[in-house]
Amino acid sequence: MRRGYGVKSIKRKEQVKEAFTSLGKELQEENINHVTGLMATFKESLEDFARKHKKDINANPVLRAEFNKMCAGIGVDPLASNKGFWAQLLGVGDFYYELAVQIIEICLFTRSLNGGLICLSDLTQRVQKRRKVDKISTEDIKIAINKVHLLGAGFSLLQSGKTTLVVSVPTELSSDHAAILQMAQASDSHVTVGELVQKLQWVEKRVRLALDLMMQAGMAWLDAQGADGSREVYWFPSLWEEGLCQTQRDRVTGQGGREEGDNRSPG
């Protein structure tokens, strides 16, 4: 009796387990179908919104950023193809293509000064001057740079403290370089080897290796100070352009804060 009862109990448990498994699969399928339906409905609503507000989306950087977030939320990339529905509907492919071209031109123009390292805020201002009427946000610049980065063109974003920098050369910058830039931001855009050794608690060789790479790339300038030139100060032009040290820029370069395209003599 006990043995038979045990077998029935085991079979009953297996039946209950199978029933729960089957129910679980049904619920999962229902949930998937429900979510798929919601996504399809949301996409249709998004398309309808895009049709009605095309001009506003292209003219307003805040609305454009929110629209891009909504697209990302349902796995839609408006820039995936110039021939795609979204690109044809909004013209966003052309918008970001033109923006990317302007970004590349400005980065190339300023490379002799900053070595291919420019503050995102400064780049945004320069692009805005060129476009004049069309309002551009830093988010627009980031999106365009990410698209250029996918092409392997050497463009990337580097976070240094609260400042975002755009790197437009294939030079690989590490966390050491980001730390040095952050120190320079706190010191009116310049550092010395001694200061970095003391504040970052690094050995001198590590500091010099990082600085040497930035010097070779043109991202840092060396200013030998003192009567015998023994005090070496490293300046970062990309931070000057952000307006952190205009007086030093004038002193070291003798440019008097000239804008691009301004060929006037200083003074």
HELIX and SHEET records of a PDB file:
HELIX    1   1 ARG A    2  LYS A   52  1                                  51    
HELIX    2   2 LYS A   54  ALA A   59  1                                   6    
HELIX    3   3 PRO A   61  GLY A   73  1                                  13    
HELIX    4   4 PHE A   85  LEU A   90  1                                   6    
HELIX    5   5 VAL A   92  ASN A  114  1                                  23    
HELIX    6   6 LEU A  120  ARG A  131  1                                  12    
HELIX    7   7 THR A  138  LEU A  150  1                                  13    
HELIX    8   8 SER A  175  GLN A  185  1                                  11    
HELIX    9   9 VAL A  193  LEU A  200  1                                   8    
HELIX   10  10 GLU A  204  ALA A  217  1                                  14    
HELIX   11  11 PRO A  237  TRP A  240  1                                   4    
HELIX   12  12 GLN A  246  THR A  253  1                                   8    
SHEET    1   A 3 LEU A 117  CYS A 119  0                                        
SHEET    2   A 3 THR A 163  VAL A 167 -1                                        
SHEET    3   A 3 SER A 156  SER A 160 -1                                        
SHEET    1   B 3 HIS A 190  VAL A 191  0                                        
SHEET    2   B 3 ARG A 231  TRP A 235 -1                                        
SHEET    3   B 3 TRP A 221  GLN A 225 -1                                        
END                                                                             
